[in-house]
Amino acid sequence: MEYIDNILFTIILAAGIFLFAKNIKKVIRNINVGRNIKVTDNIGERWKTMTMVALGQSKMMVRPVAGIMHIFIYVGFVIINIEVVEILIDGIFGTHRILSFMGGFYYFLISAFEVLAVLVLLACVVFLARRNIIKLKRFVNKDLEGWPKSDANYILFIEILLMSAFLFMNAADGVLMSFSFNEAMNVSKEFSIAATKIFGDNHVGAAYYFPVSAWLTGFLPNSPEALHLIERFCWWFHIVGILAFMNYLPYSKHIHILLAFPNVFYSNLKSKGQFSNLESVTNEVNLMMDPSLPPPPADAAPPRFGAKDVNDLSWVQLMNAYSCTECGRCSSVCPANQTGKLLSPRKIMMSTRDRLEEVGKELDLGKNPFEGEKSLLQDYITPEELWACTTCNACTEACPINIDPLSIIIDLRRYLVMEQSAAPASLNGMFTNIENNQAPWQFSPADRLNWAKEND
């Protein structure tokens, strides 16, 4: 029974990794439901953008308070998890603080981890207050009612618990290692060996080895057995909590932790005012201009203009939907949203993800999700939302990870116009004038310069 803890830990670790890989595979499968497009241009510029925006958090700092707090969580949580490497080794092989042989450098690492843990705790408390006490306008919008609001709070509470467990684990461990060699041997051979590696045989005073958690020692008992129990509980809670958090990500908006980097890398680098041409329309125009071009195969399905459902969007647009952090910066700068119209760019992304998740569940059941009556357009996003958009691109500019809600809005509007002729009356009049008069106005091309004659 000596190695039962190591066996149990290895089983939990393997199960956690297996479930995570399985769920991430589903997310990738869902993203690949979208149209395949190649994004291979400007590779150097893409790496630069990813470094500045995703790694450097440059767009987060437009709002300094949120930006600084997010950097605390971002840097702290990533760097602290370097410590997970040691926990994994200890858990599998039954060692205790196996990296302590690094001596002073190990002391520096643990000290840095603890300072970062406190900063993560501070940031999480601030974010909870902003959402639930101060209630910033963009966090109390109806877009976030129900699960989205709970999801945001859950993840902040989880991070607080994980960081607290990390600090109390260190505190209990530090006090335990401060006992004499013989006392430590009576509790745990591994603890005594770890303490001896760091401090030598006479390792009294090791409690103050951990600069932050040392302040927590006053809350701990003075019994070696009780300290050992607290340390082990916090150790297990911390690592199992991290594995649980990892498997929670695919079900949460916080999957942006994984997708933010590729999402920024594949983001649109063109001018914000430049729309893409529909390939199907371009091909039709080319055939009209050059009849010698080969026509499409006779048995080919007619192309769909615009997008009706998620399979008509590109995989990049669907990755955008999964990457959305629901921060609401897009909606907070949207002129349509600010004037009370139905449009919310955040809701566009959330609805796209909700529809994609529904499609994924039907694929899991072996069904064709696109044979039914449900679709992204109408059932999840209404024409009223789409036509409220002014195409000003404020939402795209404001997004911290370069998500492009406007591209989805435009594709859905293209479907309404080109497939269903369902544009508003004012636009239909403009389309008719452009078709007949080559201009938006209801004047014959022959009369177009009459104003100049009248004004000499």
C-alpha positions in Angstrom: 0.0 0.0 0.0 3.1 2.2 0.1 2.5 3.6 -3.4 -1.3 3.8 -3.3 -1.2 7.7 -3.4 1.0 7.6 -6.5 -1.2 5.1 -8.3 -4.3 7.1 -7.5 -2.7 10.3 -8.6 -1.5 8.8 -11.9 -5.0 7.5 -12.6 -6.6 10.9 -11.9 -4.0 12.6 -14.0 -4.6 10.2 -16.9 -8.4 10.6 -16.7 -8.1 14.4 -16.6 -5.9 14.5 -19.7 -8.1 12.0 -21.5 -11.3 13.9 -20.9 -9.7 17.2 -21.8 -8.4 15.8 -25.1 -11.8 14.4 -25.9 -13.6 17.6 -25.2 -11.0 19.7 -27.1 -11.4 17.4 -30.1 -15.1 18.1 -30.1 -14.4 21.9 -30.1 -12.1 21.5 -33.0 -14.7 19.3 -34.8 -17.3 22.0 -34.3 -15.0 24.8 -35.6 -14.3 22.7 -38.7 -18.1 22.7 -39.4 -17.4 26.1 -41.0 -16.2 26.7 -44.6 -12.6 26.0 -45.2 -10.6 29.1 -46.0 -6.8 29.5 -46.3 -5.3 32.2 -44.1 -1.6 32.1 -45.1 -0.9 35.7 -46.0 1.4 38.1 -44.1 2.8 35.5 -41.8 5.4 37.9 -40.3 2.7 40.5 -39.6 0.5 37.8 -38.0 3.2 36.7 -35.6 3.8 40.4 -34.7 0.1 41.0 -34.1 -0.2 37.9 -32.0 2.9 38.9 -29.9 1.5 42.4 -29.3 -2.2 41.7 -28.8 -2.4 38.1 -27.4 0.9 37.9 -25.5 1.5 41.6 -24.8 -2.2 42.3 -23.9 -1.9 45.7 -25.7 -5.6 46.1 -26.4 -6.5 45.2 -22.8 -4.7 48.2 -21.6 -7.0 50.6 -23.4 -9.0 50.3 -20.1 -6.1 50.4 -17.6 -7.9 49.1 -14.5 -9.3 46.0 -16.2 -6.1 45.7 -18.2 -3.7 45.7 -15.2 -6.0 43.3 -13.2 -6.2 40.9 -16.2 -2.4 41.0 -16.6 -2.1 40.0 -12.9 -4.3 36.9 -13.6 -2.8 36.2 -17.0 0.8 36.3 -15.9 0.2 34.9 -12.4 -1.9 32.0 -13.4 0.5 31.0 -16.2 3.7 31.3 -14.3 2.4 29.8 -11.1 1.4 26.7 -13.1 5.1 26.1 -13.8 5.0 24.9 -10.2 2.5 22.2 -11.5 5.5 20.5 -13.1 7.0 19.8 -9.7 3.6 18.6 -8.4 3.2 16.2 -11.3 6.6 14.7 -10.7 6.0 14.5 -6.9 2.6 12.9 -7.5 3.8 10.3 -9.9 7.0 9.3 -8.1 6.1 9.9 -4.5 8.7 12.6 -3.9 8.3 15.9 -2.1 9.5 19.2 -3.6 11.8 17.3 -5.9 13.1 20.6 -7.5 14.3 21.9 -4.1 17.8 20.7 -5.1 18.1 24.0 -7.0 18.6 25.7 -3.7 18.5 29.5 -3.9 16.9 29.6 -7.3 14.1 27.4 -6.0 13.6 29.9 -3.2 13.4 32.7 -5.7 10.8 30.7 -7.8 8.6 29.9 -4.8 8.8 33.6 -3.6 7.8 34.8 -7.1 4.9 32.3 -7.3 3.6 33.5 -3.9 3.7 37.1 -4.8 1.9 36.4 -8.1 -0.7 34.3 -6.3 -1.6 37.3 -4.1 -1.9 39.5 -7.2 -4.2 36.9 -8.8 -6.3 36.8 -5.6 -6.5 40.6 -5.6 -7.5 40.8 -9.3 -10.2 38.1 -8.8 -11.7 40.0 -5.9 -11.7 43.3 -7.9 -13.4 41.5 -10.9 -16.0 40.0 -8.6 -16.8 43.4 -7.1 -17.0 45.0 -10.6 -19.5 42.4 -11.7 -21.6 41.9 -8.5 -21.2 45.0 -6.3 -20.4 47.9 -8.6 -22.3 46.2 -11.4 -20.7 47.9 -14.4 -23.3 48.4 -17.1 -21.7 46.0 -19.6 -21.8 43.2 -17.0 -25.5 43.6 -16.1 -26.8 43.5 -19.7 -29.5 41.0 -20.5 -27.0 39.2 -22.8 -25.4 37.9 -19.6 -28.5 36.6 -17.8 -28.4 33.1 -16.5 -25.4 30.8 -17.3 -23.0 33.5 -18.8 -23.1 35.5 -15.5 -22.7 32.3 -13.4 -19.9 31.1 -15.6 -17.9 34.3 -15.0 -18.4 34.1 -11.3 -17.5 30.4 -11.1 -14.2 30.9 -12.8 -13.2 33.7 -10.4 -14.2 31.7 -7.4 -12.2 28.7 -8.7 -9.1 30.8 -9.2 -9.5 32.2 -5.6 -9.7 28.7 -4.2 -6.8 27.4 -6.2 -4.5 30.3 -5.2 -5.6 30.0 -1.5 -4.9 26.3 -1.5 -1.4 27.0 -3.0 -0.6 29.5 -0.3 -1.9 27.4 2.6 -0.1 24.3 1.2 3.2 26.3 1.4 2.4 27.7 4.8 1.8 24.2 6.3 4.7 22.8 4.5 7.0 25.5 5.7 6.0 25.1 9.4 6.3 21.3 9.1 9.8 21.5 7.7 10.8 23.8 10.6 10.5 20.9 13.0 13.6 19.1 14.0 14.8 16.3 11.7 13.5 13.5 14.0 10.1 15.1 14.4 9.7 15.5 10.7 10.8 11.9 10.1 8.0 10.8 12.4 5.4 12.5 10.2 6.8 12.0 6.7 10.1 10.8 5.3 9.6 12.8 2.1 9.1 16.1 4.1 12.3 15.5 6.0 14.3 14.8 2.9 12.9 17.9 1.2 13.7 20.1 4.2 17.2 18.6 4.5 18.0 19.3 0.9 17.1 23.0 1.3 18.2 23.8 4.8 20.5 21.0 5.9 20.1 18.7 8.9 19.3 21.5 11.3 16.4 23.1 9.4 14.8 25.1 12.3 13.1 28.3 11.0 12.1 27.0 7.6 8.6 28.4 8.1 9.9 31.8 7.0 11.2 30.3 3.8 7.9 31.1 2.0 7.7 34.9 2.2 3.9 35.4 1.7 2.5 32.2 3.1 4.6 32.7 6.3 2.0 35.3 7.2 -0.6 32.5 7.3 1.2 30.3 9.8 -0.7 32.0 12.7 -3.9 30.3 11.4 -2.3 26.8 11.5 -2.1 24.3 14.3 1.3 23.5 15.9 0.9 19.7 15.6 3.1 18.0 12.9 0.3 15.5 12.2 -2.3 18.3 11.7 0.1 20.2 9.5 0.8 17.2 7.4 -3.0 16.7 6.9 -3.5 20.3 5.9 -0.6 20.3 3.5 -1.7 17.1 1.9 -5.3 18.3 1.6 -4.2 21.6 0.0 -1.8 19.7 -2.3 -4.5 17.4 -3.6 -7.1 20.2 -3.8 -4.7 22.3 -5.8 -3.7 19.7 -8.4 -7.2 18.1 -8.7 -8.6 21.6 -8.9 -6.3 22.4 -11.8 -7.3 19.3 -13.6 -11.0 20.0 -13.0 -10.5 23.6 -14.2 -8.8 22.3 -17.3 -11.8 20.1 -18.1 -14.2 23.0 -17.4 -12.6 25.2 -20.1 -14.3 23.5 -23.1 -17.7 24.3 -21.5 -16.9 27.8 -20.6 -16.2 31.2 -22.2 -12.7 30.8 -20.6 -11.6 28.5 -23.4 -10.2 31.8 -24.7 -7.2 31.0 -22.5 -6.4 28.4 -25.2 -7.9 30.0 -28.3 -6.8 33.7 -27.9 -3.4 33.1 -29.5 -4.6 31.3 -32.7 -7.6 33.6 -32.9 -5.4 36.7 -33.0 -2.9 35.0 -35.4 -5.7 34.3 -37.9 -7.5 37.6 -37.4 -8.3 40.0 -40.3 -5.3 42.2 -41.1 -7.0 44.1 -43.9 -8.3 47.6 -43.5 -11.3 47.6 -41.2 -13.4 49.3 -43.9 -12.6 46.7 -46.6 -15.2 44.0 -47.1 -14.5 40.7 -48.7 -16.1 39.7 -52.0 -18.2 36.6 -52.2 -16.3 34.0 -54.3 -19.6 32.7 -55.7 -20.5 36.2 -56.9 -17.0 36.9 -58.3 -17.2 33.6 -60.3 -20.5 34.6 -61.8 -19.2 38.1 -62.8 -16.0 36.5 -64.3 -18.2 34.2 -66.4 -20.3 37.1 -67.6 -17.1 39.1 -68.5 -15.3 36.2 -70.1 -17.6 33.4 -71.5 -14.5 31.4 -72.4 -14.0 30.5 -68.8 -15.1 26.9 -67.9 -18.6 26.9 -66.3 -19.2 25.1 -63.0 -20.0 21.4 -63.3 -23.6 20.7 -64.3 -24.2 18.6 -61.2 -22.7 21.1 -58.8 -25.0 22.4 -56.1 -25.8 26.1 -56.6 -23.7 28.2 -54.2 -25.3 29.9 -51.3 -24.9 33.7 -51.1 -24.1 34.8 -47.6 -24.8 32.7 -44.5 -27.9 31.2 -43.1 -26.3 28.8 -40.6 -23.0 28.2 -38.9 -21.8 25.8 -41.7 -22.0 28.8 -44.1 -19.6 30.8 -42.0 -15.8 30.2 -42.1 -13.9 28.2 -39.5 -12.2 31.5 -38.5 -15.5 33.1 -37.7 -16.5 30.0 -35.7 -13.2 30.1 -33.8 -14.0 33.8 -33.1 -17.3 32.7 -31.5 -15.6 30.2 -29.2 -12.9 32.7 -28.4 -15.3 35.4 -27.2 -14.6 36.4 -23.6 -18.0 38.1 -23.2 -16.3 41.1 -21.8 -18.8 43.4 -23.5 -16.2 46.0 -24.8 -17.7 45.5 -28.3 -21.3 46.3 -27.2 -20.2 49.2 -25.0 -18.8 51.1 -28.0 -21.5 50.0 -30.5 -23.6 53.1 -31.5 -26.6 51.0 -32.2 -26.5 49.3 -28.9 -25.9 52.6 -27.0 -29.0 54.2 -28.6 -31.2 51.3 -27.4 -31.4 49.2 -30.6 -31.6 45.5 -30.4 -28.1 44.9 -31.7 -25.4 43.7 -29.3 -22.1 42.5 -31.0 -21.4 40.4 -27.9 -24.7 38.7 -28.3 -24.0 38.0 -32.0 -20.9 36.0 -30.9 -22.6 34.3 -28.0 -25.6 33.2 -30.3 -23.2 31.9 -32.9 -21.4 29.8 -30.2 -24.8 28.6 -28.8 -25.9 27.5 -32.2 -22.6 25.8 -32.9 -22.8 23.9 -29.6 -26.3 22.7 -30.5 -24.9 21.5 -33.9 -22.1 19.7 -32.1 -24.6 17.9 -29.8 -26.6 16.7 -32.8 -23.4 15.5 -34.5 -22.6 13.5 -31.3 -25.9 11.7 -31.8 -25.1 10.9 -35.4 -27.7 13.4 -36.8 -27.5 15.9 -39.6 -28.0 19.2 -37.7 -28.7 21.1 -40.9 -31.7 19.1 -42.1 -34.1 20.5 -39.5 -35.8 23.8 -39.4 -33.5 25.5 -37.0 -30.8 27.8 -38.2 -28.5 30.6 -36.9 -30.5 33.2 -38.8 -34.0 33.8 -37.3 -33.7 31.3 -34.5 -30.6 32.8 -32.8 -30.0 36.1 -34.6 -32.9 38.2 -35.9 -33.0 40.5 -39.0 -33.8 43.4 -36.7 -30.4 42.9 -34.9 -28.6 42.7 -38.2 -30.1 45.8 -39.8 -29.4 47.9 -36.7 -25.7 47.6 -37.5 -24.0 50.7 -39.0 -20.9 48.7 -40.1 -18.7 51.3 -38.2 -16.3 48.5 -37.0 -16.1 49.9 -33.5 -16.8 46.4 -32.1 -13.9 44.9 -34.0 -11.6 47.7 -33.0 -12.5 47.3 -29.4 -12.1 43.6 -29.0 -9.1 42.6 -26.9 -8.4 39.5 -29.1 -9.4 40.8 -32.6 -12.7 39.1 -32.9 -14.8 40.3 -35.8 -18.5 40.3 -35.1 -19.1 42.5 -38.2 -18.0 39.8 -40.6 -20.8 37.5 -39.3 -23.4 40.3 -39.4 -22.4 41.1 -43.1 -22.6 37.4 -44.1 -26.1 37.0 -42.6 -27.3 40.2 -44.2 -26.0 39.0 -47.6 -28.1 36.0 -47.2 -31.2 38.1 -46.4 -30.6 40.3 -49.4 -29.3 37.9 -52.1 -31.2 34.7 -51.2 -34.5 36.0 -49.7 -34.7 39.6 -51.1 -35.6 40.6 -47.5 -33.8 43.9 -47.2 -35.6 46.9 -45.7 -37.7 48.9 -48.2 -35.3 51.8 -48.2 -32.4 49.6 -49.2 -34.5 47.8 -51.9 -35.2 51.2 -53.4 -31.5 52.0 -53.4 -30.7 48.6 -55.0 -33.2 49.3 -57.7 -31.7 52.7 -58.5 -28.2 51.2 -58.6 -29.4 48.5 -61.0 -31.3 50.9 -63.3 -29.4 54.2 -62.9 -25.9 53.0 -61.8 -26.3 55.3 -58.8 -28.3 55.3 -55.5 -30.4 58.2 -56.6 -33.6 58.1 -58.8 -32.2 60.1 -61.7 -31.4 58.9 -65.2 -27.7 58.8 -66.0 -28.3 61.3 -68.8 -29.6 63.8 -66.2 -26.8 63.3 -63.8 -24.9 66.5 -64.6 -27.9 68.8 -64.9 -27.1 70.4 -61.6 -23.8 71.6 -63.0 -25.5 73.2 -66.0 -28.0 75.0 -63.8 -25.0 76.4 -61.8 -23.0 77.3 -64.9 
